[in-house]
Amino acid sequence: MPGQKLMTRAYSDMVKSLDKLFSGAERNKPRFVIALDDAQPLSIRGPEGYRPSTILCRAISVYSGADRADNHSVWVVFSSTALKMAHFAASQGYYDPARISAEGRLIYPPYCQLGWDHRADPLEGTVATKVAQARHIIGYGRAQWKSLQELYNVQDIMGVAISKLSGTSEDKNLSLVVLSQRICLNITLGHPEAVEFVESGVASHLRVCIAITDDRNWSFTTYPSEPFLSCAAASLLHAEGNLDSFLKALEVKILSGMVDVGRSGELASRLLWLLAKDLYVRRTPLQSLVLPAVDGQEWNSELADCQMISVLNYFCFVFGDDFWDRAGKKARKAFKNAFVNFSHWVSMDENIWVSKNRDDQLETNEWTLRHWHRTSAVQCCHNQPLVDKMIPVYFNDCRGESDLSRVSQIFVSDRAQRWSSENELDKITRHHDSIRCDSSRPWVAILADLGLSESEVKVKFSHNPAGGPCLRIYVAAISIKTFPFLCRSQQLPSTLQNIIIHERIPPNGRQHTQILQEQARYGNSSTKRHMKWESWKETSYGSQATGRKRQAVDSSDARMKKKKSLMTRRHS
């Protein structure tokens, strides 16, 4: 390679000039880092036929293989938000760089394990009543927000978060970006638009890549829990005219199969409870996303979407002003000091309680308190018995020695079928072996029959010595009569109803491609579409064929009748 000696000499001169930096026994830590940001354009072939990445990687290979007594820790970091960054390969047609065994082979394995919550406060470092303060919320998630604290105020950093999350204004998937960050949208990877959405999400909308396979064929991405970014997403969602348009866009993506609605109405339920809190916070127009602190300290100000709101007021907003009159005085008194504060949803892959013998199993009170500190609500795994969701509750009173003794839960069980499950409400308990919430505080059990057509709300308050005081709520149907707050959005009621309808579409209502796929999945379930091979006749294809046959018979009969009529006229 021309200039190889020059390159090696220049490297040696650099090491000598930085002798103090490279001295010392520790050789494994980086001493000198060359960082190349937004490096993905380096893989684009230039007019001369070379890729800049080829030349640069050759240079790195030359000085890395140079003979020297010391193994200096010089790192070159290629950083980028574009997943194409992981596709660097050794050049073909030119002689191979040293340390590369075969041309065309992918080099520089991508590193995406950058961690999370580096700047978060420890659990005991913040009082539970102050978790909505900007200084606390800004520590969760990526370290970028906390690093800007010394240079900018809260409003400015929130503006940066909104700008980075929204990306370009022309992005057709902005609605999915905003909703994904807060309600855990499940993107169907087999959909034609899924790859583009995921890659653009990582490149332009703060989606996080958590793993890439060695062959670079698969990347795993998500929006991890990040309450500060959730506040930015809430701001975009509730900007003028956005809520209804974003919900319409979500419906389109659900109908196309790009977004999976889950089971038992879980997606509709996540939207319902979170948007109820959003709209409660915005029942009067917000002057700012940041609420000024009483003491005037900027970083003690609270973020509007993370603030504590009374359970009494929240349920009145959701179920109607007369809710607590129906619940009774004892229920109102029991929840007088109860609050919720959730700003986004997180999903679980295991049951709430797995095994006491596990070293990493948290006690349920600490599990609840940690979600309170993070302002997150929980979507339980599909195998979780009895309940589907948990919303943390905090009692702001003097009872109990610590915050751990002041937490409780709202447990929600979702249903999407056409028949009532009201009898299941009394079976919900938080002492089940898969839950084991041992708090003595009052708690709430909600059974939501979202698939029914007749509206109904029933409430009762009971005190079981084994389970503690419990407010049990049964709600049926998605309607303004059941949930009065739905009148605040024209689109929200129909979107929730259509999600439920889409979830239970029978086989003859699905797309032909889905029907054909399920014919090849015999045994996947005990339903007709996976077990009854004759069912193809009941699908739209079979129906169309039968319909064409009937139409032909009807036409033939009509022609015969017409012919007989003409013959009769002639004879007469």
Steps between C-alpha positions, in 0.01 A plus 500: 500500500651837402576708802506204738833600652381858529188385682698281740750780572221750565339263745827448686555875520154545649565238767832663593343845525236363737739296710333590831162395366619155397723432800377271776435134556134498398472415129139387468332836547485740205765771526443677170167496314434615145123540464324521163137606542233425236742263332249324273586715189851349510358182344373684190715436193660814356554592132849345506353162593623505859297517816641739762453221755738280301778758512442584864489136611820432305670783685384365836621155402844632404582675824330228707731238350816708529784346702530670834605403847187627675140417423360851515128528565389713206133463413314611188126535560253508210177635646168532324128470554459329160494120507693497170801588709519132595544393136867598451676224308854433386554630148483274197732549204780652708756312701380424850591709800701326766294318765221431249488140384249518215379775273136593520475382860332734747752670726488707817215324682246765607482595864165623628516411870529858616297440814208692644422713806864599560394827664186382682454573870511200737162388632567638846637826358160659425186528711200342328306828504774672297555251218333734248772760547706568188830432679381145574322409174783626280736234640311201359583361158788627288763719663453773238224682688691521827817615321313807372383603847790737568464679166123532446178540694224240518293652219797509264591136564137402452510682167808298401321176592190597299714593199703179507196279551298659220787505248390646168149637475443302178532163674186301421548278806524775761174385657641149557823645637320708761259222600773232504701695754211506747270201444736221387377451143590154374623527139442192284844419358360320196324812376655664188535838675635367829872506413483855368311613811747339738809630319365853469397483865857428609649753257263791553258442788706389803401133474767286669680205341567251779656216298622404150567145389851411382387465139330845519176350369300576814496798731292531814367845578260653748403811692618424854341671799602867485253730682659827385458394137146384580418857603636620165288237322192611695563858389508391134195276540283774648615785278210663318323249275757224549308265729220417257729485195751275682221264608370480142852420378528228765176344375636490145817322614299251704277418203808452281644253751804711589394544865399199708204574730592220742251292694187572703491867413838579652593773249161671526525482878847660507372784285189540714666537841799708388303741283251540785784627717636719218161661444447546873829690525387708198137552606602865501763602240856461628699821500822299517619141520701605805314607815688770699634396840369664816853588612585651161783251434487410132605138534247445779221575252278204410428353158126517434468144369686353799321689776299325770125509442237394750335162448172661610522758222635256241212254542243783495649613170503147355166365628295813571455752781265274695748210517591538867136546596442153355816362662400624846647711779731224623659465158543876463664519842729203428641661184498860623881520499565268203678625186611374157773649279561271198626659176566190286468121485766231528455133407590190701625166366449307825243480776511765770624244752709216363677327787609588849816296446624734229775731623379787283129479594380836638241523773178626345492820707842599366393395149198732527701788649760482223225536239364795698842668496522448126136603438439176309197270488534130418362283221523148642615203292240292316539208742438711812198357685207717611627845395634673189618838629635668809490874572703600809322692776661707776332606826622843606431478872690454824430130535795269456867547573618522141383538142505121462208475742297768318462341157209306357368404157219530250471162326311483170371187329408547132235318298406540133239228443129553439381331822519634854777402743357685799517188718879498461540831685481350849769246409765768453740495793845646546605211726512249216832312478584681175445847655559499878438866577493507879416864562232570760395816316169521312523389138285498186391210277347594163347254256445668163267318258592723207341276236140530619247731337288598803658755734522425868705609803474320834705571808525349847735545793584207724746423777653156499732439798725288279521740205434840654241760395419466131301718261362273227383663176324329212476693172337386176525642147702787357257790495457851633240364742760268656795738467372861489847642431490349148289797389818711507623335178295433187728220384589320823171305555490362145872414503466301823190322368666418168806357674275263695307407185823437308625267772204265467453510120389148393697312233266603216563865585876484483720557198545208262873487572434447872250225421749320276775530763280349769409205278866398519510531881298196595506439873616847605184536708178313569293743294331415171744700292790281616319165541214478249654447156156516339467861617642636173149463362380743767757762409442782256654290220257217565213744546585672174509167316169394654355840421609478135345152479172621649502802270545272197212277614277800565583642156424166336165476679414853393579422135284185511206692648537772238510238220187326631322834521579577134385154388172546686437832329567351155256212559232735618 
